[in-house]
Amino acid sequence: MSYKNFRDHATSISSWFTDAMRKKYYIGQKEHGGRLWRKPTADELGKEVLDFVVYYAVLKDHLQRIKEICFEGAYQRGRWRDDPVGALLAIHNILEIGNEEGIEEAGD
């Protein structure tokens, strides 16, 4: 994305967050029976914090693998240097599916 200044960037982030939070809130209200402000939240918050840490760790792993694919494609001989389309597909698969092979994983 290209922004003219930091205000445009901040507005974009704020708009995205507001829309995403509102959607998530409405879904949560429906799933948990509404009136969140009248329910205990400490246990749920603890679970969400743990989920956040796990998702963050997985994202870091995915970004590291994407960096490796880019580096291998740009500077080294081998699989990705010889197959730039495959490298782009692998990056896409990591971002969209969670692995470079593009294989949907069942829960374990």
C-alpha positions as CSV (number, residue, x, y, z in Angstrom):
1,M,0.0,0.0,0.0
2,S,1.1,3.5,-0.6
3,Y,0.1,6.4,1.7
4,K,0.7,10.1,1.2
5,N,1.5,10.7,4.9
6,F,1.4,9.2,8.3
7,R,-2.2,10.5,8.9
8,D,-3.5,8.5,5.9
9,H,-1.7,5.4,7.2
10,A,-3.1,5.9,10.7
11,T,-6.6,6.4,9.3
12,S,-6.3,3.2,7.3
13,I,-5.2,1.2,10.4
14,S,-8.0,2.8,12.5
15,S,-10.7,2.0,9.8
16,W,-9.5,-1.6,9.4
17,F,-9.4,-2.2,13.2
18,T,-12.8,-0.6,13.8
19,D,-14.4,-2.8,11.0
20,A,-12.6,-6.0,12.1
21,M,-13.4,-5.4,15.8
22,R,-17.1,-4.7,15.1
23,K,-17.5,-7.8,13.0
24,K,-15.7,-10.0,15.6
25,Y,-17.7,-8.4,18.4
26,Y,-21.1,-9.2,16.7
27,I,-20.0,-12.8,16.0
28,G,-18.9,-13.2,19.6
29,Q,-22.2,-11.8,20.9
30,K,-24.1,-14.3,18.8
31,E,-21.9,-17.2,19.7
32,H,-21.9,-16.5,23.5
33,G,-25.4,-15.3,23.9
34,G,-25.0,-11.6,24.0
35,R,-24.5,-9.1,26.9
36,L,-20.7,-9.6,27.2
37,W,-20.5,-6.8,29.7
38,R,-22.6,-9.0,32.1
39,K,-20.4,-12.1,31.9
40,P,-17.2,-13.2,33.5
41,T,-14.3,-12.7,31.1
42,A,-11.1,-13.6,32.9
43,D,-11.0,-17.3,31.9
44,E,-11.8,-16.5,28.2
45,L,-9.2,-13.7,28.2
46,G,-6.5,-16.1,29.4
47,K,-7.4,-18.5,26.6
48,E,-7.3,-15.7,24.0
49,V,-3.9,-14.5,25.3
50,L,-2.5,-18.0,24.9
51,D,-3.9,-18.3,21.4
52,F,-2.4,-14.9,20.5
53,V,1.1,-16.0,21.6
54,V,0.8,-19.3,19.6
55,Y,-0.4,-17.5,16.5
56,Y,2.4,-14.9,16.8
57,A,5.0,-17.6,17.0
58,V,3.6,-19.4,14.0
59,L,3.5,-16.1,12.0
60,K,7.1,-15.5,12.9
61,D,8.0,-19.0,11.6
62,H,6.0,-18.3,8.4
63,L,7.7,-15.0,7.8
64,Q,11.1,-16.5,8.4
65,R,10.4,-19.2,5.8
66,I,9.3,-16.6,3.3
67,K,12.5,-14.7,3.9
68,E,14.5,-17.8,3.3
69,I,12.6,-18.5,0.0
70,C,13.3,-15.0,-1.2
71,F,16.9,-15.2,-0.2
72,E,17.4,-18.6,-1.9
73,G,15.7,-17.3,-5.0
74,A,17.7,-14.1,-5.3
75,Y,21.2,-15.2,-4.2
76,Q,21.6,-18.9,-4.3
77,R,21.5,-21.6,-6.8
78,G,19.0,-24.3,-6.3
79,R,15.3,-25.0,-6.1
80,W,13.9,-21.4,-5.8
81,R,16.5,-19.8,-8.1
82,D,15.6,-22.2,-10.9
83,D,11.8,-22.0,-10.2
84,P,10.7,-18.4,-9.4
85,V,7.1,-19.2,-10.1
86,G,7.3,-22.1,-7.7
87,A,8.8,-19.7,-5.1
88,L,6.0,-17.3,-5.5
89,L,3.4,-20.1,-5.2
90,A,5.2,-21.4,-2.1
91,I,5.1,-17.9,-0.5
92,H,1.4,-17.6,-1.4
93,N,0.7,-21.0,0.1
94,I,2.4,-20.1,3.3
95,L,0.4,-16.9,3.6
96,E,-3.0,-18.4,2.6
97,I,-2.8,-22.1,3.7
98,G,0.0,-22.2,6.3
99,N,2.6,-24.3,4.5
100,E,4.6,-24.0,1.3
101,E,3.2,-27.2,-0.2
102,G,-0.4,-25.8,-0.2
103,I,-1.8,-28.8,1.7
104,E,-4.8,-28.2,3.8
105,E,-4.1,-29.7,7.2
106,A,-6.8,-31.5,9.3
107,G,-6.8,-30.7,13.0
108,D,-4.8,-33.0,15.3
